[in-house]
């Protein structure tokens, strides 16, 4: 009971959002199959809609998934990455990272990539520009990037390299085969953009650095005093 209470106190944003995501999934029937077509059309996000002034869609789209196994994988990814960030760095910072990186990823995809590629009149550029997507995976991978960047040197390098390689392989495969009419390509590109976006936030996320540093300094000073006493004796 004490552990459950501690979890609720440490991760209220994660637990609240999980409840919202589950409720949204049930309302859109994505927990048993594909997302309801009307909800996908009304709340999904795409670059053309954003340029037309539908600025609410980057937010409304993150509460839903394409459905089926994607729904459950998204819940697991959210609980692991955002929950980890909130547990270690607090509710406000985890929420800001989740929403901030999600929105930043969509802006980068819409302006810097999808719009540019669509102007070249390529099939994949047109698909990226016009696909109507949902899911909170940008924020999920952004929070994962924040936490990976905060690991010790060799763990950070190994984990970041493996994750980036997996994301590159997935994007290459979806770009070549275009499953789900380009939706998977769009999702994989978002993941690859969002993951490194979390890394620069890691130093700003870490709290208590000054306290730890002072403790380390005090320990070193105590050891030096002890060595000095031993030498004099």
RAWO-V333928 format. One record per residue. N is the residue number from 1. PSI is psi in whole degrees, -180 to 180 (NA if undefined). Layout:
n-><N	N>
psi-><PSI	PSI>
This chain:
n-><1	2	3	4	5	6	7	8	9	10	11	12	13	14	15	16	17	18	19	20	21	22	23	24	25	26	27	28	29	30	31	32	33	34	35	36	37	38	39	40	41	42	43	44	45	46	47	48	49	50	51	52	53	54	55	56	57	58	59	60	61	62	63	64	65	66	67	68	69	70	71	72	73	74	75	76	77	78	79	80	81	82	83	84	85	86	87	88	89	90	91	92	93	94	95	96	97	98	99	100	101	102	103	104	105	106	107	108	109	110	111	112	113	114	115	116	117	118	119	120	121	122	123	124	125	126	127	128	129	130	131	132	133	134	135	136	137	138	139	140	141	142	143	144	145	146	147	148	149	150	151	152	153	154	155	156	157	158	159	160	161	162	163	164	165	166	167	168	169	170	171	172	173	174	175	176	177	178	179	180	181	182	183	184	185	186	187	188	189	190	191	192	193	194	195	196	197	198	199	200	201	202	203	204	205	206	207	208	209	210	211	212	213	214	215	216	217	218	219	220	221	222	223	224	225	226	227	228	229	230	231	232	233>
psi-><-40	-38	-39	-43	-42	-38	-43	-41	-35	-29	52	-37	-45	-46	-40	-45	-36	-41	-42	-44	-39	-45	-41	-40	-41	-42	-33	3	20	-9	-14	-5	-157	150	141	130	-41	-41	-41	-42	-38	-29	-9	160	144	153	-44	-39	-38	-42	-23	-4	7	68	-10	-19	-35	-27	-48	-30	-23	-12	-4	163	171	-22	171	-138	-27	-35	-47	-37	-37	-41	-44	-43	-41	-48	-40	-52	-50	-38	-41	-48	-43	-40	-39	-29	-1	159	-49	-45	-38	-43	-42	-40	-44	-55	-40	-47	-35	-50	-41	-40	-45	-37	-44	-44	-42	-47	-49	-26	-63	-46	-43	-45	-36	-31	-20	-4	39	155	-48	-35	-42	-41	-46	-38	-35	-13	137	112	159	-178	148	21	-27	-48	-36	-51	-30	-45	-36	-41	-39	-46	-38	-40	-21	-2	168	164	-58	-36	-43	-48	-42	-49	-44	-40	-44	-47	-44	-40	-45	-44	-39	-42	-44	-43	-40	-44	-47	-30	-35	-43	-18	54	151	39	37	-5	-39	-36	-43	-44	-44	-37	-40	-41	-43	-31	-45	-38	-52	-20	-25	-26	-46	-20	-17	-46	-33	-21	-33	117	153	12	-43	-34	-45	-43	-43	-41	-43	-41	-44	-41	-42	-42	-41	-41	-39	-40	-41	-43	-40	-42	-43	-37	-40	-32	NA>
